[in-house]
Amino acid sequence: AGWGVRSNPLELAAAAIWPFFRRYPEGLNGALGVGVRPKYVSDYEIPEFKKRAYQILSSFPRPPRQFAPVLWDVALGSSKTERPLAQVCLTNYPGREQLIIRALTDGKKDVRASAAAWLGELEAKDAVKPLIAALKKEKFDEPKAAMMEALEKLDVDIDQFLNRKQLLAEAEKGLKKALPKDVAWFPFDD
């Protein structure tokens, strides 16, 4: 990972960094909100502090067990800045793809959308059938779109999932609704 001169002034290799943090995980705990944040880290510095913690965790051959729940929550969460960092930390996690596939049935739509997008990025061929099954059950647009994008990345023809008549009916229904109050002032007809 790109450390930058300021945060890794000794230009140490990953193998020289992670053993220290395995033995002394307090700083990582504080950065990820698992423990008490060190007093020397101001509120302003929290995003950078977290980013460095993810970089350190990504240097481990395998993520330490105590950080796995936090990493999985963030990796499948809605934070667009932290999610990819946590996903990199889980690169060597045992059974990673199966755990991501299992998240396609999670109760939260954001988790299902993140899982689908991640599977597409990984080009996980084993995920095609679970993605299709999840897509058929999905009721929300965001996870549906992520699932279709993932399937498209996995070379599945997504036209089979598009019901053009239903899409037209949904669009017409949406157009019949009154404008939201926040945009009612805008002169759309001009």
Accessible surface in RSA format (square Angstrom, percent):
REM  Atomic radii and reference values for relative SASA: ProtOr
REM  Chains: A
REM  Algorithm: Lee & Richards
REM  Probe-radius: 1.40
REM  Slices: 20
REM RES _ NUM      All-atoms   Total-Side   Main-Chain    Non-polar    All polar
REM                ABS   REL    ABS   REL    ABS   REL    ABS   REL    ABS   REL
RES ALA A   1    92.72  85.3  19.49  30.1  73.23 166.6  38.06  53.6  54.67 144.8
RES GLY A   2    68.46  84.4   0.00   N/A  68.46  84.4  43.24 118.7  25.23  56.5
RES TRP A   3    39.97  16.0  34.36  16.6   5.62  13.2  24.87  13.3  15.10  24.5
RES GLY A   4    51.98  64.1   0.00   N/A  51.98  64.1  40.85 112.1  11.13  24.9
RES VAL A   5   118.17  77.8 111.55 101.0   6.62  16.0 113.45  98.6   4.72  12.8
RES ARG A   6   216.99  91.1 191.27  97.5  25.72  61.2  85.60 117.0 131.39  79.6
RES SER A   7    42.79  36.2  11.89  15.9  30.90  71.2  20.29  43.2  22.50  31.5
RES ASN A   8    15.56  10.7  12.20  11.8   3.36   8.1   4.46  10.7  11.10  10.7
RES PRO A   9    93.20  67.9  71.06  64.8  22.15  80.5  71.25  58.8  21.96 136.5
RES LEU A  10   137.65  76.7 114.85  82.2  22.80  57.3 119.25  83.8  18.39  49.5
RES GLU A  11   140.10  80.4 113.32  85.7  26.79  63.8  40.50  78.3  99.61  81.3
RES LEU A  12    77.87  43.4  67.97  48.6   9.90  24.9  70.06  49.2   7.81  21.0
RES ALA A  13    69.77  64.1  53.71  82.9  16.05  36.5  64.89  91.4   4.88  12.9
RES ALA A  14    44.72  41.1  37.01  57.1   7.70  17.5  37.19  52.4   7.53  19.9
RES ALA A  15    74.53  68.5  60.95  94.1  13.59  30.9  61.91  87.2  12.63  33.5
RES ALA A  16    58.02  53.3  31.14  48.1  26.88  61.1  39.88  56.2  18.14  48.1
RES ILE A  17    15.31   8.7  12.73   9.5   2.58   6.2  15.31  11.0   0.00   0.0
RES TRP A  18    54.72  22.0  54.72  26.5   0.00   0.0  48.33  25.8   6.39  10.4
RES PRO A  19    58.65  42.7  51.52  47.0   7.13  25.9  53.19  43.9   5.46  33.9
RES PHE A  20   112.97  56.5 104.77  64.9   8.21  21.4 111.46  67.6   1.51   4.3
RES PHE A  21    42.63  21.3  41.98  26.0   0.65   1.7  41.98  25.4   0.65   1.9
RES ARG A  22   123.40  51.8 106.84  54.5  16.56  39.4  53.57  73.2  69.83  42.3
RES ARG A  23   179.89  75.5 155.77  79.4  24.12  57.4  50.99  69.7 128.91  78.1
RES TYR A  24   101.77  47.5  99.00  56.3   2.77   7.2  67.87  51.0  33.90  41.8
RES PRO A  25    23.49  17.1  23.49  21.4   0.00   0.0  23.49  19.4   0.00   0.0
RES GLU A  26   110.57  63.5 107.00  81.0   3.57   8.5  67.71 131.0  42.87  35.0
RES GLY A  27    23.37  28.8   0.00   N/A  23.37  28.8  17.62  48.4   5.75  12.9
RES LEU A  28     2.91   1.6   2.72   1.9   0.19   0.5   2.81   2.0   0.10   0.3
RES ASN A  29    31.97  22.0  31.97  30.9   0.00   0.0   2.40   5.8  29.57  28.6
RES GLY A  30     5.16   6.4   0.00   N/A   5.16   6.4   0.00   0.0   5.16  11.5
RES ALA A  31     4.19   3.8   0.93   1.4   3.26   7.4   1.67   2.4   2.51   6.7
RES LEU A  32    17.13   9.5   0.65   0.5  16.48  41.4   1.58   1.1  15.55  41.8
RES GLY A  33    62.98  77.7   0.00   N/A  62.98  77.7  30.43  83.5  32.54  72.9
RES VAL A  34    73.63  48.4  40.61  36.8  33.01  79.6  46.53  40.4  27.10  73.5
RES GLY A  35    36.45  44.9   0.00   N/A  36.45  44.9  24.11  66.2  12.33  27.6
RES VAL A  36   137.37  90.4 117.84 106.7  19.53  47.1 123.14 107.0  14.23  38.6
RES ARG A  37    89.35  37.5  77.72  39.6  11.63  27.7  23.27  31.8  66.08  40.0
RES PRO A  38    27.09  19.7  15.09  13.8  12.00  43.6  26.44  21.8   0.65   4.0
RES LYS A  39   209.50 102.2 173.85 106.7  35.65  84.9 124.85 112.4  84.65  90.2
RES TYR A  40   170.22  79.5 139.34  79.3  30.88  80.4 123.78  93.0  46.45  57.3
RES VAL A  41     8.46   5.6   5.37   4.9   3.09   7.5   5.44   4.7   3.02   8.2
RES SER A  42    54.23  45.8  45.04  60.1   9.19  21.2  49.08 104.5   5.15   7.2
RES ASP A  43   105.10  73.6  91.88  91.4  13.22  31.3  35.50  83.5  69.60  69.4
RES TYR A  44   198.82  92.8 177.28 100.9  21.54  56.1 138.82 104.3  60.00  74.0
RES GLU A  45    71.35  41.0  69.05  52.2   2.30   5.5  25.81  49.9  45.55  37.2
RES ILE A  46    44.23  25.2  44.23  32.9   0.00   0.0  44.23  31.8   0.00   0.0
RES PRO A  47    92.52  67.4  81.62  74.4  10.90  39.6  86.86  71.7   5.65  35.1
RES GLU A  48    74.63  42.8  72.58  54.9   2.06   4.9  43.02  83.2  31.61  25.8
RES PHE A  49    39.69  19.9  34.58  21.4   5.12  13.3  38.34  23.2   1.35   3.9
RES LYS A  50    56.89  27.8  56.89  34.9   0.00   0.0  14.49  13.0  42.39  45.2
RES LYS A  51    83.11  40.5  82.13  50.4   0.98   2.3  35.12  31.6  47.99  51.1
RES ARG A  52    52.98  22.2  52.98  27.0   0.00   0.0  24.61  33.6  28.37  17.2
RES ALA A  53     2.99   2.7   1.29   2.0   1.69   3.8   2.48   3.5   0.50   1.3
RES TYR A  54     3.82   1.8   3.26   1.9   0.57   1.5   1.37   1.0   2.45   3.0
RES GLN A  55    15.41   8.6  12.93   9.5   2.48   5.9   6.26  13.3   9.15   6.9
RES ILE A  56    18.01  10.2  18.01  13.4   0.00   0.0  18.01  13.0   0.00   0.0
RES LEU A  57     0.64   0.4   0.00   0.0   0.64   1.6   0.00   0.0   0.64   1.7
RES SER A  58    34.26  29.0   9.33  12.5  24.93  57.4   5.23  11.1  29.03  40.7
RES SER A  59    20.44  17.3   3.71   5.0  16.73  38.5  10.76  22.9   9.68  13.6
RES PHE A  60     8.25   4.1   0.27   0.2   7.99  20.8   0.27   0.2   7.99  22.9
RES PRO A  61    74.44  54.3  57.53  52.4  16.91  61.5  68.92  56.9   5.53  34.3
RES ARG A  62   130.88  55.0 129.80  66.2   1.08   2.6  32.38  44.3  98.49  59.7
RES PRO A  63     9.11   6.6   1.37   1.3   7.73  28.1   1.37   1.1   7.73  48.1
RES PRO A  64    10.03   7.3   5.89   5.4   4.14  15.1  10.03   8.3   0.00   0.0
RES ARG A  65   211.15  88.7 197.22 100.5  13.93  33.2  81.31 111.1 129.84  78.7
RES GLN A  66    92.42  51.7  71.26  52.1  21.16  50.4  48.85 104.0  43.57  33.0
RES PHE A  67     0.76   0.4   0.76   0.5   0.00   0.0   0.76   0.5   0.00   0.0
RES ALA A  68     7.32   6.7   7.32  11.3   0.00   0.0   7.32  10.3   0.00   0.0
RES PRO A  69    85.66  62.4  76.52  69.8   9.15  33.3  85.38  70.5   0.29   1.8
RES VAL A  70    35.17  23.1  33.87  30.7   1.30   3.1  35.14  30.5   0.02   0.1
RES LEU A  71     0.00   0.0   0.00   0.0   0.00   0.0   0.00   0.0   0.00   0.0
RES TRP A  72    30.70  12.3  29.98  14.5   0.72   1.7  30.10  16.1   0.60   1.0
RES ASP A  73   107.20  75.1  93.44  93.0  13.76  32.5  28.31  66.6  78.89  78.7
RES VAL A  74    29.92  19.7  25.27  22.9   4.65  11.2  29.83  25.9   0.09   0.3
RES ALA A  75     0.00   0.0   0.00   0.0   0.00   0.0   0.00   0.0   0.00   0.0
RES LEU A  76    18.02  10.0  18.02  12.9   0.00   0.0  18.02  12.7   0.00   0.0
RES GLY A  77    16.94  20.9   0.00   N/A  16.94  20.9  16.94  46.5   0.00   0.0
RES SER A  78    75.92  64.2  57.23  76.4  18.70  43.1  23.07  49.1  52.85  74.0
RES SER A  79    45.72  38.6  33.02  44.1  12.70  29.3  37.15  79.1   8.56  12.0
RES LYS A  80   167.16  81.6 148.64  91.2  18.52  44.1  92.16  82.9  75.01  79.9
RES THR A  81   109.47  77.9  98.41  99.8  11.06  26.4  85.91 115.4  23.55  35.6
RES GLU A  82    36.26  20.8  36.26  27.4   0.00   0.0   8.88  17.2  27.38  22.4
RES ARG A  83    53.02  22.3  53.02  27.0   0.00   0.0   1.29   1.8  51.73  31.4
RES PRO A  84    63.50  46.3  61.91  56.4   1.59   5.8  62.98  52.0   0.52   3.2
RES LEU A  85    52.94  29.5  51.26  36.7   1.69   4.2  51.99  36.5   0.96   2.6
RES ALA A  86     0.00   0.0   0.00   0.0   0.00   0.0   0.00   0.0   0.00   0.0
RES GLN A  87    18.60  10.4  17.75  13.0   0.85   2.0   6.17  13.1  12.43   9.4
RES VAL A  88    87.89  57.8  82.38  74.6   5.51  13.3  84.25  73.2   3.63   9.9
RES CYS A  89     5.65   4.3   0.00   0.0   5.65  13.3   0.16   0.4   5.49   5.9
RES LEU A  90     0.00   0.0   0.00   0.0   0.00   0.0   0.00   0.0   0.00   0.0
RES THR A  91    71.95  51.2  61.46  62.3  10.49  25.0  50.69  68.1  21.26  32.1
RES ASN A  92    89.71  61.9  72.74  70.3  16.98  40.9  20.18  48.6  69.54  67.2
RES TYR A  93    55.37  25.9  48.32  27.5   7.06  18.4  14.14  10.6  41.23  50.8
RES PRO A  94    69.78  50.9  51.41  46.9  18.37  66.8  63.41  52.4   6.38  39.6
RES GLY A  95    48.04  59.2   0.00   N/A  48.04  59.2  33.84  92.9  14.21  31.8
RES ARG A  96    42.43  17.8  39.58  20.2   2.85   6.8   4.26   5.8  38.17  23.1
RES GLU A  97    58.45  33.6  55.77  42.2   2.67   6.4  18.27  35.3  40.17  32.8
RES GLN A  98   100.86  56.4  98.09  71.7   2.78   6.6  47.79 101.7  53.07  40.3
RES LEU A  99    52.66  29.3  47.84  34.2   4.82  12.1  47.84  33.6   4.82  13.0
RES ILE A 100     0.00   0.0   0.00   0.0   0.00   0.0   0.00   0.0   0.00   0.0
RES ILE A 101    20.65  11.8  18.51  13.8   2.14   5.2  18.51  13.3   2.14   5.8
RES ARG A 102   159.83  67.1 149.55  76.2  10.27  24.5  68.21  93.2  91.62  55.5
RES ALA A 103     9.02   8.3   3.73   5.8   5.29  12.0   8.73  12.3   0.29   0.8
RES LEU A 104     3.95   2.2   1.57   1.1   2.39   6.0   1.57   1.1   2.39   6.4
RES THR A 105   106.83  76.0  77.20  78.3  29.63  70.6  65.77  88.3  41.06  62.1
RES ASP A 106    54.68  38.3  42.88  42.7  11.80  27.9   9.92  23.3  44.76  44.6
RES GLY A 107    77.92  96.1   0.00   N/A  77.92  96.1  41.10 112.8  36.82  82.5
RES LYS A 108   143.23  69.9 138.88  85.2   4.35  10.4  86.09  77.5  57.14  60.9
RES LYS A 109    87.44  42.7  82.99  50.9   4.45  10.6  38.79  34.9  48.65  51.8
RES ASP A 110    55.15  38.6  53.42  53.2   1.73   4.1  11.31  26.6  43.84  43.7
RES VAL A 111    21.96  14.4  21.96  19.9   0.00   0.0  21.96  19.1   0.00   0.0
RES ARG A 112    28.09  11.8  28.09  14.3   0.00   0.0   9.90  13.5  18.19  11.0
RES ALA A 113     7.60   7.0   6.62  10.2   0.98   2.2   6.96   9.8   0.64   1.7
RES SER A 114     7.06   6.0   2.59   3.5   4.47  10.3   3.69   7.9   3.37   4.7
RES ALA A 115     0.00   0.0   0.00   0.0   0.00   0.0   0.00   0.0   0.00   0.0
RES ALA A 116     0.00   0.0   0.00   0.0   0.00   0.0   0.00   0.0   0.00   0.0
RES ALA A 117    41.61  38.3  36.54  56.4   5.06  11.5  41.57  58.5   0.03   0.1
RES TRP A 118     6.60   2.7   5.75   2.8   0.85   2.0   1.75   0.9   4.85   7.9
RES LEU A 119     0.00   0.0   0.00   0.0   0.00   0.0   0.00   0.0   0.00   0.0
RES GLY A 120     0.55   0.7   0.00   N/A   0.55   0.7   0.23   0.6   0.32   0.7
RES GLU A 121   110.59  63.5  81.39  61.6  29.20  69.5  33.18  64.2  77.41  63.2
RES LEU A 122    52.48  29.2  28.50  20.4  23.98  60.3  32.12  22.6  20.36  54.8
RES GLU A 123   113.01  64.9 102.15  77.3  10.86  25.9  16.65  32.2  96.36  78.7
RES ALA A 124     3.16   2.9   0.00   0.0   3.16   7.2   3.16   4.4   0.00   0.0
RES LYS A 125   122.64  59.8 108.35  66.5  14.28  34.0  93.66  84.3  28.98  30.9
RES ASP A 126   104.39  73.1  85.09  84.7  19.30  45.6  19.70  46.4  84.68  84.5
RES ALA A 127     0.00   0.0   0.00   0.0   0.00   0.0   0.00   0.0   0.00   0.0
RES VAL A 128    33.06  21.8  33.02  29.9   0.04   0.1  33.02  28.7   0.04   0.1
RES LYS A 129   172.43  84.1 166.46 102.1   5.97  14.2 110.33  99.3  62.10  66.1
RES PRO A 130    39.95  29.1  30.79  28.1   9.16  33.3  38.02  31.4   1.93  12.0
RES LEU A 131     0.00   0.0   0.00   0.0   0.00   0.0   0.00   0.0   0.00   0.0
RES ILE A 132    38.86  22.1  38.86  28.9   0.00   0.0  38.86  28.0   0.00   0.0
RES ALA A 133    49.40  45.4  43.32  66.9   6.08  13.8  48.66  68.5   0.74   2.0
RES ALA A 134    10.50   9.6   2.92   4.5   7.58  17.2   8.00  11.3   2.49   6.6
RES LEU A 135    11.21   6.2   6.51   4.7   4.69  11.8   6.51   4.6   4.69  12.6
RES LYS A 136   153.95  75.1 115.95  71.1  38.00  90.5  71.70  64.5  82.25  87.6
RES LYS A 137   155.63  75.9 139.58  85.6  16.05  38.2  94.72  85.3  60.91  64.9
RES GLU A 138    14.63   8.4   3.79   2.9  10.84  25.8   3.56   6.9  11.07   9.0
RES LYS A 139   171.91  83.9 144.29  88.5  27.63  65.8 106.02  95.4  65.90  70.2
RES PHE A 140   100.86  50.5  98.81  61.2   2.05   5.3 100.86  61.1   0.00   0.0
RES ASP A 141   113.55  79.5 106.19 105.7   7.36  17.4  37.29  87.8  76.26  76.1
RES GLU A 142    98.94  56.8  88.12  66.7  10.82  25.8  43.94  85.0  55.00  44.9
RES PRO A 143     0.00   0.0   0.00   0.0   0.00   0.0   0.00   0.0   0.00   0.0
RES LYS A 144    59.81  29.2  59.81  36.7   0.00   0.0  21.30  19.2  38.50  41.0
RES ALA A 145    51.39  47.2  44.16  68.1   7.23  16.4  50.58  71.2   0.81   2.2
RES ALA A 146    14.31  13.2   9.78  15.1   4.53  10.3  13.68  19.3   0.63   1.7
RES MET A 147     0.15   0.1   0.15   0.1   0.00   0.0   0.15   0.1   0.00   0.0
RES MET A 148    32.64  16.9  32.64  21.6   0.00   0.0  25.77  21.9   6.87   9.1
RES GLU A 149   103.35  59.3 101.56  76.8   1.79   4.3  33.16  64.1  70.18  57.3
RES ALA A 150     1.33   1.2   0.00   0.0   1.33   3.0   0.95   1.3   0.39   1.0
RES LEU A 151     0.00   0.0   0.00   0.0   0.00   0.0   0.00   0.0   0.00   0.0
RES GLU A 152   100.43  57.7  91.11  68.9   9.32  22.2  29.37  56.8  71.07  58.0
RES LYS A 153   106.17  51.8  85.80  52.6  20.37  48.5  64.72  58.3  41.45  44.2
RES LEU A 154     5.99   3.3   0.04   0.0   5.95  15.0   0.04   0.0   5.95  16.0
RES ASP A 155   124.26  87.0  88.99  88.6  35.26  83.4  34.75  81.8  89.50  89.3
RES VAL A 156    25.29  16.6  17.52  15.9   7.77  18.7  21.55  18.7   3.74  10.1
RES ASP A 157    97.90  68.6  83.48  83.1  14.41  34.1  42.69 100.5  55.21  55.1
RES ILE A 158    30.45  17.3  29.34  21.9   1.11   2.7  29.34  21.1   1.11   3.0
RES ASP A 159    81.40  57.0  71.66  71.3   9.74  23.0  19.59  46.1  61.81  61.6
RES GLN A 160   121.99  68.2  79.19  57.9  42.79 101.9  40.86  87.0  81.13  61.5
RES PHE A 161    41.43  20.7  14.85   9.2  26.57  69.1  21.73  13.2  19.70  56.4
RES LEU A 162    49.86  27.8  34.77  24.9  15.09  37.9  36.38  25.5  13.49  36.3
RES ASN A 163    80.51  55.5  71.04  68.6   9.47  22.8  25.95  62.5  54.56  52.7
RES ARG A 164   151.42  63.6 142.79  72.8   8.63  20.5  71.19  97.3  80.23  48.6
RES LYS A 165   174.82  85.3 167.42 102.7   7.39  17.6 112.78 101.5  62.03  66.1
RES GLN A 166    90.85  50.8  84.80  62.0   6.05  14.4  29.72  63.3  61.13  46.4
RES LEU A 167    83.76  46.6  79.66  57.0   4.10  10.3  79.96  56.2   3.80  10.2
RES LEU A 168   109.22  60.8 104.61  74.8   4.62  11.6 108.61  76.3   0.62   1.7
RES ALA A 169    56.43  51.9  49.22  76.0   7.21  16.4  51.90  73.1   4.53  12.0
RES GLU A 170    89.04  51.1  79.21  59.9   9.83  23.4  41.42  80.1  47.62  38.9
RES ALA A 171    55.02  50.6  41.41  63.9  13.61  31.0  53.12  74.8   1.90   5.0
RES GLU A 172    85.94  49.3  84.20  63.7   1.73   4.1  26.82  51.9  59.12  48.3
RES LYS A 173   142.17  69.4 138.09  84.7   4.09   9.7  84.02  75.6  58.15  61.9
RES GLY A 174    39.07  48.2   0.00   N/A  39.07  48.2  25.57  70.2  13.51  30.3
RES LEU A 175   151.73  84.5 124.81  89.3  26.91  67.7 127.59  89.6  24.14  65.0
RES LYS A 176   178.31  87.0 143.09  87.8  35.21  83.8  95.29  85.8  83.02  88.4
RES LYS A 177   144.10  70.3 123.67  75.9  20.43  48.6  74.71  67.2  69.39  73.9
RES ALA A 178    96.58  88.8  64.04  98.8  32.54  74.0  75.10 105.8  21.48  56.9
RES LEU A 179    99.04  55.2  79.68  57.0  19.37  48.7  80.47  56.5  18.58  50.0
RES PRO A 180    86.21  62.8  74.42  67.8  11.78  42.8  86.21  71.2   0.00   0.0
RES LYS A 181   191.35  93.3 171.78 105.4  19.56  46.6 116.15 104.5  75.19  80.1
RES ASP A 182   122.93  86.1 106.60 106.1  16.33  38.6  33.35  78.5  89.58  89.3
RES VAL A 183    56.39  37.1  56.39  51.0   0.00   0.0  56.39  49.0   0.00   0.0
RES ALA A 184    63.17  58.1  40.43  62.4  22.74  51.7  40.89  57.6  22.28  59.0
RES TRP A 185   188.86  75.8 155.91  75.5  32.95  77.4 157.71  84.1  31.14  50.5
RES PHE A 186    96.46  48.3  89.92  55.7   6.53  17.0  89.96  54.5   6.50  18.6
RES PRO A 187    75.43  55.0  58.35  53.2  17.08  62.1  70.00  57.8   5.43  33.7
RES PHE A 188   115.89  58.0  86.89  53.8  29.01  75.5  88.90  53.9  26.99  77.2
RES ASP A 189   149.28 104.6 113.12 112.6  36.15  85.5  39.89  93.9 109.39 109.1
RES ASP A 190   152.15 106.6  87.25  86.8  64.89 153.5  59.35 139.7  92.80  92.5
END  Absolute sums over single chains surface
CHAIN  1 A    12885.7      10573.1       2312.6       7658.7       5227.0
END  Absolute sums over all chains
TOTAL         12885.7      10573.1       2312.6       7658.7       5227.0
